[in-house]
């Protein structure tokens, strides 16, 4: 993941919230240690060293994240791909939490889903601590909202300088080319995508929203609509193009952006 995390907790008990935050950040550190491809001892790095026919028993967290990543790979027609271009494939055995390599080595990069997955785990932790009013942020591009900051209120999330949305109990994932340029390669062609400048995905989990916002950068509009229709927890998509950077197209049930007047 190699990014920063923020927790915004709405509660009158600051000391209790502080204790929960310590536990939450410890959980994030654990997920980082399991999923980072930059750490040789991580389970993701160990998977990359498997020879054909070899297998590895995974932690519950790594197995769940990998399983979701492979499901989203299939649901998006390969637009979201956690593998780094290898020809091999991974076979999962859920009962034993085992992954087996077939055909050749498979190097994984869960960077486009890992930070959202960590937020989902933190959200579950906060519910256990009975802290239901929270906004969770990872890297500025993955956001997960629980209950709003007050009764009848939602969380305001800024999309652009002039656009915001208000949501609660949903996740937003964002991808774009404005900061890093055309850094997202289409795994189906190996070439950068220039279809949109920014995309946002709304979903019931931060992991799904994270991955889908990457897929949106590569899919045609009708393909995005089809994915949204197949996934009951997906709220939709927002797309911004180079031709009309301030005109965001809204798909499915994504919360409509509210425009602010220019200052």
N, C-alpha and C positions, 0 to 999 in steps of 0.2 A: 504493500500500500504506500508506504513512505510518504505520508501526508499528515496534515494536522486535523485534530478533532475538537469540536466544541459541543458543550452541553448547556442548554438554557432550561433551567428548571423553575417553574412557577410554584412557589410554596412559601409559607410563612416561617418554616423551620429551616433556617440557613445552615445550622450545624448538622442537622440530619441530611440535608441535601449535599453538604460537603462530604459526608461519609459515603453516601451513595456514589458521588462523583469519583472518589478514590477507587471504589470497587469497579466502576465502569471503565476507567482508564486502565486499570490492571487487566480487565478483560480484553480491551483493545490491544494491549501489548501482547497478550497471549495469542490472539488471532494473527497479529503481525508475525509472530515467531513461527506460526504454523503455515501461513500462506505466502510469505514473501519469497520471490524467486531470487532475491539478492542475498539470502542467507543460506549457506551451504547445508546447514542442519535442518532447515525447514522441511516439512513433509512434501511440499510442492517441489522443492529441489530434489528430494529423494526419488520422487516419481520420475523426474527427468533422467535419472541415472538407471532406471530399470531397463534391463535387456529384454528382448522378446521372450515371453513365457514367464518372466519373473513377476512376482506380486508383492504387495505391501499392505499391511493392515494400518488403517488410518484412524485418527481421532474422530469423534463424532462431528466436530466442527468442520474439519477439512473435508470429510466425506459428504456432509450436507451441502457445503459450498460447491464442491466439484460436481455433485449430482445435479444441482440447480443449473450450473454453468453448461453442462452437457445437454440438459433439457432445453435450455434457451437457445443453444446452438441449433438443435433440431427444429425448434418452433420458428426460428427466424430464417430458416433455409440456409444456415451457415454464415449469415451476416455478422452474428456475434460468434466469435471463435476464441475459446480460451487457450488453444494450442498455438504454437509459434511456427506454423507451416510444415511440421513434420508429416511424413506419410503414415506413420503408425497410428494406432488407435488404442483407447483405453476401454476396458470392460469392467463394470462395477458389479460387485456381489454384496447387495445391501445387508443381508443377514449377518455377515461376518465383517462388514465395513472394509472390504478388501478391494483394491484396484489392481488389475492385471494389464500388462502391456502386451500388445500383439502387433506384429508386422514391422516394428521398428521403434526407436526411442521417441518419446513425446515430451517435448519441453512445454511447460505451461506458464501462462502469464494471467493471473487472476486479478490484475490491476483494475480492470473495468467492471469488476463485480465485488471484489474483496472488501472495499471500504463500505459499500452498502450493506454487505453481509455483516460486517462488524457492527454497524448501526442497528441492524435488526436484533442482534444479540443484546446490545445495550438496552434497547427498548424493552425486551423481555425482562432484563434485570431490573429496570426501573419500575415495571409493573409489579414485580415481586416485592420491591421496596415500598409499594403503594405511593409512587410518585407519578401519577398519570398525566400531569400537565408538563409537556416537555417538547422542545425543539432540538433535534440532533443534527449536527453538520459535520461533514468530512470533506476537507479540501475545497469547500465552496461549491462543489459540483454534485454532491450527494446530500440530500436533505430528507429527514424523516420527522414527521410531526405526530405527536400523540394528541391527547385532548388539548383544546385551546388554552391560552393563558388565563382565561376567566370564563364564567358561565356565559354561553351565547356568543363567545368570541373565537375567531380562528387566528391562526398565525399568518402574518403577512410575509410573503417571500418575494424578494425583488428579482425580476428577470433581466430587465435592462434599466437604464437610467430613467425611462419614462413608463415602465410597465411593471406591475406587480400582480400577484394573485393571493387569495386568502384561502387557506385550507386547514384541515385538521384530520388526524388519523389517516394520513396518506403520505406517500413518499414521492419525491421529485428527483430525477436524475438528469444531469445536463452534460452535453458534449458540444464541442465546437472547434473551429479552426482559427478563431481570431487571435488567440494567444500563441499557440504552438505551430500555427500554419496547418497545412494538410498532412497531419501526422497520423491520421487514422487510415490504415491500409485495408482495402477490401480483401478479406481472406479468399474470396472466390476468384479474384483476378491478380492479387498481389500489387495492385496499383492504388494510389491515394484517391480518396473520394472528394469531389468538389461540388456535390449536389446541393448541400446546404452549408450555411456558415455556422448555424447553431441549431441544436435540437434539444427538446426536453421531453422526458417520458414521465407519466404519472402511473403509479402502481401501488398495490397494497403493501409491498415490501420494498425496502431500499435496495436490496440486492437486485431484484428484478428491474426496478427503475434505472439503476446504474447501468446494467447490461443493455437494456432496451434503448436507452438514449444513444448508445454507441451504434446499435443496429440501425436506428432511425437515420443516422448519417449516411447509410449505405443503401437503404431500401427506397424503392419507388413509393409514391403516395398510396397506390392501391395495395401494395404489399404491406404497408404499415397498417392500413385499415383492416386487412385480413388478420394480422397478428392480434390486433386489439379485439377483434371479434372472437378469436379463438381462446383468449385468456380472460376469464371472468374478473380477475383482480387488476386488470390493466385499464386505467382511466382514459388513456389516449396519448396524443402527441401534439407538440407545438413545433413548428418548423419555421426557420428564418433563412432566406436565401440572399445571395449577393445582390440580386436585382432589386429586392425590396427588403432591406435589412430591418426596418422598423415595422413591417407588416407581417405579423406572425400568424401563420395558418393554424387553425385549431381543428384537431381530429377527435372524433368520438366524444367522450364525456369529460375531457380535460377541462379543469376550471378556466373560464374565460379570463384573459388578462384585462386588468384595469389600467387605462392610460392616465398618466399624470400630465398636467400642463407643463410646458417648457418654462424654465426659469431664466 
